[in-house]
Amino acid sequence: MESIKRDLKNTILKLLKSFPCVTLIGARQVGKSTLLKQVAPDAPFYDLEQNSHFEMIDGDPELFLKNKDELIVIDEAQLSPALFSALRVKIDQNRKKNSQFLISGSSSAELLKNISESLAGRVAIVEIPTLTWSEALNKKQSKFYQSLPKPDDFRVLKKKYSSEDLLKLCTYGLYPEPFLKLKQEEDFFTFNAWQNSYFRTYIDRDVRNLFPKLSIESYRRFIKMLSMSSGEILNYANFAKSLDISEPSIKNYMEIASGTFIWRNISVYSNSLKKRLIKSPKGQMRDNVLVNFILKLNSVEDLMSHPSFGNIWESFVIEQLIKNLESNLIYGSYYYYRTHDGAEVDFILESKQGLIPIEIKSASSTKKSQLKSLTNFIKEHNCPYGLLINLGEEIYQITENIYQVPASFI
């Protein structure tokens, strides 16, 4: 099966030049192992899910590392907690030497705990998401992200994707393995089998192993309900009542979903003194593959006719934005905004570019009257400009400080 060139490869190579250790984290099957091999194809590679490699390293990690003077790669490193203190000892023997270790892991809670205790200040952490649109469609990344400081530069952006392509990606998700299989064979039966297997393995192996005291059946029902709530403001009390469990348990389940990289929490933007705001968190599944599996959306037609299409499309666009911002090392904070009066902004980026509110629509055209909340937010918070991202066909300036940039350009 062909491999996909990942935009993060160059970012990881840059970080290796500046840190002794770089750690890749992310959900299962997002392509971490493949990316490790793409970044360091000639380095010794150890996979701790292989018994021989695990026994070689975990029995005496310091002895294993003793004579290793060049870059080595360790996959699924969280399986050997003892490894991390040994890495610290090895790194500190030559603290100024960078590019010593490239490691990965799937469980953020376990991995980040070991890193914080042993490798603080010695490691760069890179989250590996599912594919971006440009990676999936073998295109160069849009210049949209470099244009954020100067919105007039949006006018010269080139269209990258067709609406048809984006709707297919929105329907079938962006996990590398099933995406490539669909691309090559268009075998939807096999794709549905992969979705089912992924869901079962995530719960019955990953979560069960990480949290052995957890009620697996309650968590399974929680994930199904969470998927159906993707893109919505969350009410923990409603979840608790529907699932017949306590609110603290719901909050714990939410932390697990977030910590295993299938869910993203988005906080409310609360720096508004004049408005009564909805304070509840909002969130979304990080990839549509589980949402559409649970909702039984098996085609673009199924997706577009479903009542949740607007929320699913919004989450799909937000994830694209976050993936590409972070791959360009443009870090910031992400929010949504909603008042008790019903004013709403879908996504707000706060970074060195300033405060940029973004409205996301699943239609090809949008009336100015639909942008009242965006217009008022820009004025009240002195934003440099705002964005409308939809399924339109051209970039243009809607008002003095609102730009339409269709999804096919980002």
Secondary structure, 3 states (H helix, E strand, C coil): CCCCCCCHHHHHHHHHCCCCEEEEECCCCCCHHHHHHHHCCCCCEEECCCHHHHHHHHCCHHHHHCCCCCCEEEECHHHCCHHHHHHHHHHHHCCCCCCCEEEEECCHHHHHHHHHHHCCCCEEEEECCCCCHHHHCCCCCCCCCCCCCCHHHHHHCCCCCCHHHHHHHHHHCCCHHHHHHHHHHCCHHHHHHHHHHHHHHHHHHHHHHHCCCCCHHHHHHHHHHHHHCCCCECCHHHHHHHHCCCHHHHHHHHHHHHHCCCEEEEEECCCCCCCCECCCCEEEECCHHHHHHHCCCCCHHHHHHCCCHHHHHHHHHHHHHHHHHHHCCCCCEEEEEEECCCCEEEEEEEECCEEEEEEECCCCCCCHHHHHHHHHHHHHCCCCCEEEECCCCCCEEEECCEEECCHHHC
